[in-house]
């Protein structure tokens, strides 16, 4: 099952560093994690970048490997 690792604001909104989930696409992860942790996390996830096993992934409907690591990276401010 995929492991979802949260960083920065996503970590704060989820209230956990990481969790194992049963969903098999990023779209399903976003929906299920929003239902579990609340709308604030859902808003953040809508703006996040996702790394699947270290590779940027923009296709939210691509099937994930069963043992995937999904890193949730909110936009970072800076200058």
N, C-alpha and C positions, 0 to 999 in steps of 0.2 A: 504494500500500500504506500502511496506517495507520502513523503514528509514535507510539510509546509513550514518554512522558516520565515519569521517576520522580522523586519528591521525598522528602526526609527518609529515614526508615527503609527505604522501598521502594528508594530509590537505593542505599543501603548494601547491602541484601540482593541486589540485582540485579548490583551491581558496575559499573554503567554509568549514565550520565545519561539516555540515550535509545537507542532502537533501532527499526528499521523491521521490521515483521512482516507476515506474509501472512494472518493470521487475520482473519475478517470480523465477529466478535461479541466482546463483552467476555468472555463465558464461554469462548470458544475462546482468547482472549488469555491469560486466567488459567491455563487448563490448559497451554498451550504454554510460557508463560514460567516456570511452576512446574517443568515437565519440564526446561527448559533451565538454570534458575538454582538450583533446589533447593527443598526443602520450607519453608525459612525464608521465602523470598519468597512461597510459596503461603499461608502463615499470615498474612502481612502483607496480601496481596492480598484475603484473605477479610474483612478489616476496613476496607478502603480505600473512599474515595469516588472516583468517576470523573467526569471532565469530558471530554465529547466535543465538540471544537471550541468549548470555553468554556462548555458547558451541562451541568449536573449530569445524569447519566444513571444510572438505577437498573435499567433493563431490560437484564439481562445478555445477552439473546438477540436484541436488536434488531440488525439488520444495519447495519454501519458504512459510511459513505461510503469509497470507495477511498483518498481522500486525507485521511482524518480524522487529527486530532491528539488523542491520548488522554492526558490528564494523570492520573497515579496519585497520589492524595493520602491518605497514612495519617492516622489520627486524630491530632490535635494535643493535647498536654496544656497546661494553663495555668489561670490562675485570675483 
